Amino acid sequence: MIFRTAELSDIKQIQVVRHLVKENTLSNPDLVPDQDVAYYISVKGKGWVCEVNGKMVGFSIIDLLDKSVWALFVDPDFAEKGIGKELHRLMMNWYFEQTKDKVVLGTDPNTRAARFYALQGWRLVGTYANGEAKFELSYADWING
């Protein structure tokens, strides 16, 4: 497994992985165009990818400006192999090197993703208007987790 910073040339493969997932699926794939991914990994924040034998199998993207996790997805064929946990670790370490402000994310409630974030130290703090569970992670919780 190779973990590295996401590049603009990775966007097509990032989109493939995003559309493979079974949870937190997009109702319309056109809702996240390539230019949005480019903006998030080059202006608003940063992204990371995982490759196995030259194939992208996971990615994470954090939005430093809005202090939120924008994406963390792993190809279902590569789930439960520690890829998501490492992408999360890389993303959160970088985020808290930039700022000590708490970070938020939204995900469908009662899913593997929601359980994953809880296990990584995130606190469930409410629900967004769209029904997603709202999680927060503070610098102290990350460092002490």
MODELLER restraints for C-alpha pairs under 7 A, 6 or more apart:
rsr = mdl.restraints
at = mdl.atoms
rsr.add(forms.Gaussian(group=physical.xy_distance, feature=features.Distance(at['CA:1:A'], at['CA:50:A']), mean=6.54, stdev=0.5))
rsr.add(forms.Gaussian(group=physical.xy_distance, feature=features.Distance(at['CA:1:A'], at['CA:51:A']), mean=5.70, stdev=0.5))
rsr.add(forms.Gaussian(group=physical.xy_distance, feature=features.Distance(at['CA:1:A'], at['CA:52:A']), mean=4.91, stdev=0.5))
rsr.add(forms.Gaussian(group=physical.xy_distance, feature=features.Distance(at['CA:2:A'], at['CA:50:A']), mean=5.46, stdev=0.5))
rsr.add(forms.Gaussian(group=physical.xy_distance, feature=features.Distance(at['CA:2:A'], at['CA:51:A']), mean=5.14, stdev=0.5))
rsr.add(forms.Gaussian(group=physical.xy_distance, feature=features.Distance(at['CA:2:A'], at['CA:52:A']), mean=6.53, stdev=0.5))
rsr.add(forms.Gaussian(group=physical.xy_distance, feature=features.Distance(at['CA:3:A'], at['CA:48:A']), mean=6.92, stdev=0.5))
rsr.add(forms.Gaussian(group=physical.xy_distance, feature=features.Distance(at['CA:3:A'], at['CA:49:A']), mean=5.68, stdev=0.5))
rsr.add(forms.Gaussian(group=physical.xy_distance, feature=features.Distance(at['CA:3:A'], at['CA:50:A']), mean=4.51, stdev=0.5))
rsr.add(forms.Gaussian(group=physical.xy_distance, feature=features.Distance(at['CA:3:A'], at['CA:51:A']), mean=6.59, stdev=0.5))
rsr.add(forms.Gaussian(group=physical.xy_distance, feature=features.Distance(at['CA:4:A'], at['CA:48:A']), mean=5.53, stdev=0.5))
rsr.add(forms.Gaussian(group=physical.xy_distance, feature=features.Distance(at['CA:4:A'], at['CA:49:A']), mean=5.60, stdev=0.5))
rsr.add(forms.Gaussian(group=physical.xy_distance, feature=features.Distance(at['CA:4:A'], at['CA:50:A']), mean=6.67, stdev=0.5))
rsr.add(forms.Gaussian(group=physical.xy_distance, feature=features.Distance(at['CA:5:A'], at['CA:47:A']), mean=5.86, stdev=0.5))
rsr.add(forms.Gaussian(group=physical.xy_distance, feature=features.Distance(at['CA:5:A'], at['CA:48:A']), mean=4.29, stdev=0.5))
rsr.add(forms.Gaussian(group=physical.xy_distance, feature=features.Distance(at['CA:5:A'], at['CA:49:A']), mean=6.23, stdev=0.5))
rsr.add(forms.Gaussian(group=physical.xy_distance, feature=features.Distance(at['CA:6:A'], at['CA:47:A']), mean=4.92, stdev=0.5))
rsr.add(forms.Gaussian(group=physical.xy_distance, feature=features.Distance(at['CA:6:A'], at['CA:48:A']), mean=4.55, stdev=0.5))
rsr.add(forms.Gaussian(group=physical.xy_distance, feature=features.Distance(at['CA:6:A'], at['CA:49:A']), mean=5.52, stdev=0.5))
rsr.add(forms.Gaussian(group=physical.xy_distance, feature=features.Distance(at['CA:8:A'], at['CA:38:A']), mean=6.07, stdev=0.5))
rsr.add(forms.Gaussian(group=physical.xy_distance, feature=features.Distance(at['CA:11:A'], at['CA:34:A']), mean=6.46, stdev=0.5))
rsr.add(forms.Gaussian(group=physical.xy_distance, feature=features.Distance(at['CA:11:A'], at['CA:37:A']), mean=6.80, stdev=0.5))
rsr.add(forms.Gaussian(group=physical.xy_distance, feature=features.Distance(at['CA:13:A'], at['CA:56:A']), mean=6.31, stdev=0.5))
rsr.add(forms.Gaussian(group=physical.xy_distance, feature=features.Distance(at['CA:14:A'], at['CA:59:A']), mean=6.73, stdev=0.5))
rsr.add(forms.Gaussian(group=physical.xy_distance, feature=features.Distance(at['CA:17:A'], at['CA:57:A']), mean=6.49, stdev=0.5))
rsr.add(forms.Gaussian(group=physical.xy_distance, feature=features.Distance(at['CA:17:A'], at['CA:58:A']), mean=6.51, stdev=0.5))
rsr.add(forms.Gaussian(group=physical.xy_distance, feature=features.Distance(at['CA:17:A'], at['CA:74:A']), mean=6.72, stdev=0.5))
rsr.add(forms.Gaussian(group=physical.xy_distance, feature=features.Distance(at['CA:17:A'], at['CA:75:A']), mean=5.61, stdev=0.5))
rsr.add(forms.Gaussian(group=physical.xy_distance, feature=features.Distance(at['CA:18:A'], at['CA:73:A']), mean=6.31, stdev=0.5))
rsr.add(forms.Gaussian(group=physical.xy_distance, feature=features.Distance(at['CA:20:A'], at['CA:75:A']), mean=6.09, stdev=0.5))
rsr.add(forms.Gaussian(group=physical.xy_distance, feature=features.Distance(at['CA:21:A'], at['CA:75:A']), mean=6.22, stdev=0.5))
rsr.add(forms.Gaussian(group=physical.xy_distance, feature=features.Distance(at['CA:21:A'], at['CA:76:A']), mean=6.10, stdev=0.5))
rsr.add(forms.Gaussian(group=physical.xy_distance, feature=features.Distance(at['CA:24:A'], at['CA:107:A']), mean=6.84, stdev=0.5))
rsr.add(forms.Gaussian(group=physical.xy_distance, feature=features.Distance(at['CA:24:A'], at['CA:108:A']), mean=6.11, stdev=0.5))
rsr.add(forms.Gaussian(group=physical.xy_distance, feature=features.Distance(at['CA:40:A'], at['CA:46:A']), mean=6.59, stdev=0.5))
rsr.add(forms.Gaussian(group=physical.xy_distance, feature=features.Distance(at['CA:40:A'], at['CA:63:A']), mean=6.41, stdev=0.5))
rsr.add(forms.Gaussian(group=physical.xy_distance, feature=features.Distance(at['CA:41:A'], at['CA:47:A']), mean=5.23, stdev=0.5))
rsr.add(forms.Gaussian(group=physical.xy_distance, feature=features.Distance(at['CA:41:A'], at['CA:61:A']), mean=6.68, stdev=0.5))
rsr.add(forms.Gaussian(group=physical.xy_distance, feature=features.Distance(at['CA:44:A'], at['CA:63:A']), mean=5.32, stdev=0.5))
rsr.add(forms.Gaussian(group=physical.xy_distance, feature=features.Distance(at['CA:44:A'], at['CA:64:A']), mean=5.83, stdev=0.5))
rsr.add(forms.Gaussian(group=physical.xy_distance, feature=features.Distance(at['CA:44:A'], at['CA:65:A']), mean=5.56, stdev=0.5))
rsr.add(forms.Gaussian(group=physical.xy_distance, feature=features.Distance(at['CA:45:A'], at['CA:62:A']), mean=5.48, stdev=0.5))
rsr.add(forms.Gaussian(group=physical.xy_distance, feature=features.Distance(at['CA:45:A'], at['CA:63:A']), mean=4.47, stdev=0.5))
rsr.add(forms.Gaussian(group=physical.xy_distance, feature=features.Distance(at['CA:45:A'], at['CA:64:A']), mean=4.79, stdev=0.5))
rsr.add(forms.Gaussian(group=physical.xy_distance, feature=features.Distance(at['CA:45:A'], at['CA:65:A']), mean=6.92, stdev=0.5))
rsr.add(forms.Gaussian(group=physical.xy_distance, feature=features.Distance(at['CA:46:A'], at['CA:61:A']), mean=5.70, stdev=0.5))
rsr.add(forms.Gaussian(group=physical.xy_distance, feature=features.Distance(at['CA:46:A'], at['CA:62:A']), mean=5.69, stdev=0.5))
rsr.add(forms.Gaussian(group=physical.xy_distance, feature=features.Distance(at['CA:46:A'], at['CA:63:A']), mean=6.99, stdev=0.5))
rsr.add(forms.Gaussian(group=physical.xy_distance, feature=features.Distance(at['CA:47:A'], at['CA:60:A']), mean=5.41, stdev=0.5))
rsr.add(forms.Gaussian(group=physical.xy_distance, feature=features.Distance(at['CA:47:A'], at['CA:61:A']), mean=4.09, stdev=0.5))
rsr.add(forms.Gaussian(group=physical.xy_distance, feature=features.Distance(at['CA:47:A'], at['CA:62:A']), mean=6.39, stdev=0.5))
rsr.add(forms.Gaussian(group=physical.xy_distance, feature=features.Distance(at['CA:48:A'], at['CA:59:A']), mean=5.45, stdev=0.5))
rsr.add(forms.Gaussian(group=physical.xy_distance, feature=features.Distance(at['CA:48:A'], at['CA:60:A']), mean=5.30, stdev=0.5))
rsr.add(forms.Gaussian(group=physical.xy_distance, feature=features.Distance(at['CA:48:A'], at['CA:61:A']), mean=6.52, stdev=0.5))
rsr.add(forms.Gaussian(group=physical.xy_distance, feature=features.Distance(at['CA:48:A'], at['CA:87:A']), mean=6.58, stdev=0.5))
rsr.add(forms.Gaussian(group=physical.xy_distance, feature=features.Distance(at['CA:49:A'], at['CA:56:A']), mean=6.90, stdev=0.5))
rsr.add(forms.Gaussian(group=physical.xy_distance, feature=features.Distance(at['CA:49:A'], at['CA:58:A']), mean=5.67, stdev=0.5))
rsr.add(forms.Gaussian(group=physical.xy_distance, feature=features.Distance(at['CA:49:A'], at['CA:59:A']), mean=4.20, stdev=0.5))
rsr.add(forms.Gaussian(group=physical.xy_distance, feature=features.Distance(at['CA:49:A'], at['CA:60:A']), mean=6.55, stdev=0.5))
rsr.add(forms.Gaussian(group=physical.xy_distance, feature=features.Distance(at['CA:50:A'], at['CA:56:A']), mean=5.77, stdev=0.5))
rsr.add(forms.Gaussian(group=physical.xy_distance, feature=features.Distance(at['CA:50:A'], at['CA:57:A']), mean=5.76, stdev=0.5))
rsr.add(forms.Gaussian(group=physical.xy_distance, feature=features.Distance(at['CA:50:A'], at['CA:58:A']), mean=5.13, stdev=0.5))
rsr.add(forms.Gaussian(group=physical.xy_distance, feature=features.Distance(at['CA:50:A'], at['CA:59:A']), mean=6.17, stdev=0.5))
rsr.add(forms.Gaussian(group=physical.xy_distance, feature=features.Distance(at['CA:51:A'], at['CA:57:A']), mean=5.64, stdev=0.5))
rsr.add(forms.Gaussian(group=physical.xy_distance, feature=features.Distance(at['CA:57:A'], at['CA:74:A']), mean=5.78, stdev=0.5))
rsr.add(forms.Gaussian(group=physical.xy_distance, feature=features.Distance(at['CA:57:A'], at['CA:75:A']), mean=5.11, stdev=0.5))
rsr.add(forms.Gaussian(group=physical.xy_distance, feature=features.Distance(at['CA:57:A'], at['CA:78:A']), mean=6.70, stdev=0.5))
rsr.add(forms.Gaussian(group=physical.xy_distance, feature=features.Distance(at['CA:58:A'], at['CA:73:A']), mean=5.50, stdev=0.5))
rsr.add(forms.Gaussian(group=physical.xy_distance, feature=features.Distance(at['CA:58:A'], at['CA:74:A']), mean=4.06, stdev=0.5))
rsr.add(forms.Gaussian(group=physical.xy_distance, feature=features.Distance(at['CA:58:A'], at['CA:75:A']), mean=5.95, stdev=0.5))
rsr.add(forms.Gaussian(group=physical.xy_distance, feature=features.Distance(at['CA:58:A'], at['CA:83:A']), mean=6.99, stdev=0.5))
rsr.add(forms.Gaussian(group=physical.xy_distance, feature=features.Distance(at['CA:59:A'], at['CA:72:A']), mean=5.69, stdev=0.5))
rsr.add(forms.Gaussian(group=physical.xy_distance, feature=features.Distance(at['CA:59:A'], at['CA:73:A']), mean=5.62, stdev=0.5))
rsr.add(forms.Gaussian(group=physical.xy_distance, feature=features.Distance(at['CA:59:A'], at['CA:74:A']), mean=6.59, stdev=0.5))
rsr.add(forms.Gaussian(group=physical.xy_distance, feature=features.Distance(at['CA:59:A'], at['CA:87:A']), mean=6.67, stdev=0.5))
rsr.add(forms.Gaussian(group=physical.xy_distance, feature=features.Distance(at['CA:60:A'], at['CA:71:A']), mean=5.24, stdev=0.5))
rsr.add(forms.Gaussian(group=physical.xy_distance, feature=features.Distance(at['CA:60:A'], at['CA:72:A']), mean=4.09, stdev=0.5))
rsr.add(forms.Gaussian(group=physical.xy_distance, feature=features.Distance(at['CA:60:A'], at['CA:73:A']), mean=6.49, stdev=0.5))
rsr.add(forms.Gaussian(group=physical.xy_distance, feature=features.Distance(at['CA:60:A'], at['CA:87:A']), mean=5.92, stdev=0.5))
rsr.add(forms.Gaussian(group=physical.xy_distance, feature=features.Distance(at['CA:60:A'], at['CA:88:A']), mean=6.91, stdev=0.5))
rsr.add(forms.Gaussian(group=physical.xy_distance, feature=features.Distance(at['CA:60:A'], at['CA:91:A']), mean=6.90, stdev=0.5))
rsr.add(forms.Gaussian(group=physical.xy_distance, feature=features.Distance(at['CA:61:A'], at['CA:69:A']), mean=6.36, stdev=0.5))
rsr.add(forms.Gaussian(group=physical.xy_distance, feature=features.Distance(at['CA:61:A'], at['CA:70:A']), mean=5.44, stdev=0.5))
rsr.add(forms.Gaussian(group=physical.xy_distance, feature=features.Distance(at['CA:61:A'], at['CA:71:A']), mean=5.03, stdev=0.5))
rsr.add(forms.Gaussian(group=physical.xy_distance, feature=features.Distance(at['CA:61:A'], at['CA:72:A']), mean=6.44, stdev=0.5))
rsr.add(forms.Gaussian(group=physical.xy_distance, feature=features.Distance(at['CA:62:A'], at['CA:68:A']), mean=6.08, stdev=0.5))
rsr.add(forms.Gaussian(group=physical.xy_distance, feature=features.Distance(at['CA:62:A'], at['CA:69:A']), mean=4.46, stdev=0.5))
rsr.add(forms.Gaussian(group=physical.xy_distance, feature=features.Distance(at['CA:62:A'], at['CA:70:A']), mean=5.26, stdev=0.5))
rsr.add(forms.Gaussian(group=physical.xy_distance, feature=features.Distance(at['CA:62:A'], at['CA:71:A']), mean=6.90, stdev=0.5))
rsr.add(forms.Gaussian(group=physical.xy_distance, feature=features.Distance(at['CA:62:A'], at['CA:91:A']), mean=6.60, stdev=0.5))
rsr.add(forms.Gaussian(group=physical.xy_distance, feature=features.Distance(at['CA:63:A'], at['CA:69:A']), mean=5.89, stdev=0.5))
rsr.add(forms.Gaussian(group=physical.xy_distance, feature=features.Distance(at['CA:63:A'], at['CA:70:A']), mean=5.99, stdev=0.5))
rsr.add(forms.Gaussian(group=physical.xy_distance, feature=features.Distance(at['CA:64:A'], at['CA:95:A']), mean=6.92, stdev=0.5))
rsr.add(forms.Gaussian(group=physical.xy_distance, feature=features.Distance(at['CA:67:A'], at['CA:103:A']), mean=4.95, stdev=0.5))
rsr.add(forms.Gaussian(group=physical.xy_distance, feature=features.Distance(at['CA:67:A'], at['CA:104:A']), mean=6.47, stdev=0.5))
rsr.add(forms.Gaussian(group=physical.xy_distance, feature=features.Distance(at['CA:68:A'], at['CA:103:A']), mean=5.15, stdev=0.5))
rsr.add(forms.Gaussian(group=physical.xy_distance, feature=features.Distance(at['CA:68:A'], at['CA:104:A']), mean=4.66, stdev=0.5))
rsr.add(forms.Gaussian(group=physical.xy_distance, feature=features.Distance(at['CA:68:A'], at['CA:105:A']), mean=5.44, stdev=0.5))
rsr.add(forms.Gaussian(group=physical.xy_distance, feature=features.Distance(at['CA:69:A'], at['CA:104:A']), mean=6.42, stdev=0.5))
rsr.add(forms.Gaussian(group=physical.xy_distance, feature=features.Distance(at['CA:69:A'], at['CA:105:A']), mean=5.21, stdev=0.5))
rsr.add(forms.Gaussian(group=physical.xy_distance, feature=features.Distance(at['CA:74:A'], at['CA:84:A']), mean=6.33, stdev=0.5))
rsr.add(forms.Gaussian(group=physical.xy_distance, feature=features.Distance(at['CA:96:A'], at['CA:139:A']), mean=6.54, stdev=0.5))
rsr.add(forms.Gaussian(group=physical.xy_distance, feature=features.Distance(at['CA:100:A'], at['CA:139:A']), mean=5.46, stdev=0.5))
rsr.add(forms.Gaussian(group=physical.xy_distance, feature=features.Distance(at['CA:101:A'], at['CA:138:A']), mean=6.81, stdev=0.5))
rsr.add(forms.Gaussian(group=physical.xy_distance, feature=features.Distance(at['CA:101:A'], at['CA:139:A']), mean=6.76, stdev=0.5))
rsr.add(forms.Gaussian(group=physical.xy_distance, feature=features.Distance(at['CA:102:A'], at['CA:136:A']), mean=6.64, stdev=0.5))
rsr.add(forms.Gaussian(group=physical.xy_distance, feature=features.Distance(at['CA:102:A'], at['CA:137:A']), mean=5.53, stdev=0.5))
rsr.add(forms.Gaussian(group=physical.xy_distance, feature=features.Distance(at['CA:102:A'], at['CA:138:A']), mean=4.29, stdev=0.5))
rsr.add(forms.Gaussian(group=physical.xy_distance, feature=features.Distance(at['CA:102:A'], at['CA:139:A']), mean=6.20, stdev=0.5))
rsr.add(forms.Gaussian(group=physical.xy_distance, feature=features.Distance(at['CA:103:A'], at['CA:136:A']), mean=5.63, stdev=0.5))
rsr.add(forms.Gaussian(group=physical.xy_distance, feature=features.Distance(at['CA:103:A'], at['CA:137:A']), mean=5.36, stdev=0.5))
rsr.add(forms.Gaussian(group=physical.xy_distance, feature=features.Distance(at['CA:103:A'], at['CA:138:A']), mean=6.53, stdev=0.5))
rsr.add(forms.Gaussian(group=physical.xy_distance, feature=features.Distance(at['CA:104:A'], at['CA:134:A']), mean=6.99, stdev=0.5))
rsr.add(forms.Gaussian(group=physical.xy_distance, feature=features.Distance(at['CA:104:A'], at['CA:135:A']), mean=5.52, stdev=0.5))
rsr.add(forms.Gaussian(group=physical.xy_distance, feature=features.Distance(at['CA:104:A'], at['CA:136:A']), mean=4.42, stdev=0.5))
rsr.add(forms.Gaussian(group=physical.xy_distance, feature=features.Distance(at['CA:104:A'], at['CA:137:A']), mean=6.44, stdev=0.5))
rsr.add(forms.Gaussian(group=physical.xy_distance, feature=features.Distance(at['CA:105:A'], at['CA:134:A']), mean=5.89, stdev=0.5))
rsr.add(forms.Gaussian(group=physical.xy_distance, feature=features.Distance(at['CA:105:A'], at['CA:135:A']), mean=5.37, stdev=0.5))
rsr.add(forms.Gaussian(group=physical.xy_distance, feature=features.Distance(at['CA:105:A'], at['CA:136:A']), mean=6.65, stdev=0.5))
rsr.add(forms.Gaussian(group=physical.xy_distance, feature=features.Distance(at['CA:106:A'], at['CA:132:A']), mean=5.49, stdev=0.5))
rsr.add(forms.Gaussian(group=physical.xy_distance, feature=features.Distance(at['CA:106:A'], at['CA:133:A']), mean=5.43, stdev=0.5))
rsr.add(forms.Gaussian(group=physical.xy_distance, feature=features.Distance(at['CA:106:A'], at['CA:134:A']), mean=4.75, stdev=0.5))
rsr.add(forms.Gaussian(group=physical.xy_distance, feature=features.Distance(at['CA:106:A'], at['CA:135:A']), mean=6.29, stdev=0.5))
rsr.add(forms.Gaussian(group=physical.xy_distance, feature=features.Distance(at['CA:107:A'], at['CA:113:A']), mean=6.94, stdev=0.5))
rsr.add(forms.Gaussian(group=physical.xy_distance, feature=features.Distance(at['CA:107:A'], at['CA:114:A']), mean=6.35, stdev=0.5))
rsr.add(forms.Gaussian(group=physical.xy_distance, feature=features.Distance(at['CA:107:A'], at['CA:132:A']), mean=5.10, stdev=0.5))
rsr.add(forms.Gaussian(group=physical.xy_distance, feature=features.Distance(at['CA:107:A'], at['CA:133:A']), mean=5.43, stdev=0.5))
rsr.add(forms.Gaussian(group=physical.xy_distance, feature=features.Distance(at['CA:107:A'], at['CA:134:A']), mean=6.98, stdev=0.5))
rsr.add(forms.Gaussian(group=physical.xy_distance, feature=features.Distance(at['CA:108:A'], at['CA:114:A']), mean=6.89, stdev=0.5))
rsr.add(forms.Gaussian(group=physical.xy_distance, feature=features.Distance(at['CA:108:A'], at['CA:132:A']), mean=4.77, stdev=0.5))
rsr.add(forms.Gaussian(group=physical.xy_distance, feature=features.Distance(at['CA:108:A'], at['CA:133:A']), mean=5.91, stdev=0.5))
rsr.add(forms.Gaussian(group=physical.xy_distance, feature=features.Distance(at['CA:109:A'], at['CA:132:A']), mean=6.01, stdev=0.5))
rsr.add(forms.Gaussian(group=physical.xy_distance, feature=features.Distance(at['CA:109:A'], at['CA:133:A']), mean=5.15, stdev=0.5))
rsr.add(forms.Gaussian(group=physical.xy_distance, feature=features.Distance(at['CA:121:A'], at['CA:137:A']), mean=6.98, stdev=0.5))
rsr.add(forms.Gaussian(group=physical.xy_distance, feature=features.Distance(at['CA:121:A'], at['CA:141:A']), mean=6.58, stdev=0.5))
rsr.add(forms.Gaussian(group=physical.xy_distance, feature=features.Distance(at['CA:121:A'], at['CA:142:A']), mean=6.82, stdev=0.5))
rsr.add(forms.Gaussian(group=physical.xy_distance, feature=features.Distance(at['CA:121:A'], at['CA:145:A']), mean=6.10, stdev=0.5))
rsr.add(forms.Gaussian(group=physical.xy_distance, feature=features.Distance(at['CA:122:A'], at['CA:135:A']), mean=5.90, stdev=0.5))
rsr.add(forms.Gaussian(group=physical.xy_distance, feature=features.Distance(at['CA:122:A'], at['CA:136:A']), mean=5.54, stdev=0.5))
rsr.add(forms.Gaussian(group=physical.xy_distance, feature=features.Distance(at['CA:122:A'], at['CA:137:A']), mean=4.91, stdev=0.5))
rsr.add(forms.Gaussian(group=physical.xy_distance, feature=features.Distance(at['CA:123:A'], at['CA:135:A']), mean=5.28, stdev=0.5))
rsr.add(forms.Gaussian(group=physical.xy_distance, feature=features.Distance(at['CA:123:A'], at['CA:136:A']), mean=5.31, stdev=0.5))
rsr.add(forms.Gaussian(group=physical.xy_distance, feature=features.Distance(at['CA:123:A'], at['CA:137:A']), mean=6.38, stdev=0.5))
rsr.add(forms.Gaussian(group=physical.xy_distance, feature=features.Distance(at['CA:124:A'], at['CA:133:A']), mean=6.98, stdev=0.5))
rsr.add(forms.Gaussian(group=physical.xy_distance, feature=features.Distance(at['CA:124:A'], at['CA:134:A']), mean=5.90, stdev=0.5))
rsr.add(forms.Gaussian(group=physical.xy_distance, feature=features.Distance(at['CA:124:A'], at['CA:135:A']), mean=4.45, stdev=0.5))
rsr.add(forms.Gaussian(group=physical.xy_distance, feature=features.Distance(at['CA:124:A'], at['CA:136:A']), mean=6.62, stdev=0.5))
rsr.add(forms.Gaussian(group=physical.xy_distance, feature=features.Distance(at['CA:125:A'], at['CA:134:A']), mean=5.73, stdev=0.5))
rsr.add(forms.Gaussian(group=physical.xy_distance, feature=features.Distance(at['CA:125:A'], at['CA:135:A']), mean=5.58, stdev=0.5))
rsr.add(forms.Gaussian(group=physical.xy_distance, feature=features.Distance(at['CA:125:A'], at['CA:136:A']), mean=6.70, stdev=0.5))
rsr.add(forms.Gaussian(group=physical.xy_distance, feature=features.Distance(at['CA:126:A'], at['CA:133:A']), mean=6.12, stdev=0.5))
rsr.add(forms.Gaussian(group=physical.xy_distance, feature=features.Distance(at['CA:126:A'], at['CA:134:A']), mean=5.11, stdev=0.5))
rsr.add(forms.Gaussian(group=physical.xy_distance, feature=features.Distance(at['CA:127:A'], at['CA:133:A']), mean=4.56, stdev=0.5))
rsr.add(forms.Gaussian(group=physical.xy_distance, feature=features.Distance(at['CA:127:A'], at['CA:134:A']), mean=5.04, stdev=0.5))
rsr.add(forms.Gaussian(group=physical.xy_distance, feature=features.Distance(at['CA:128:A'], at['CA:134:A']), mean=6.10, stdev=0.5))
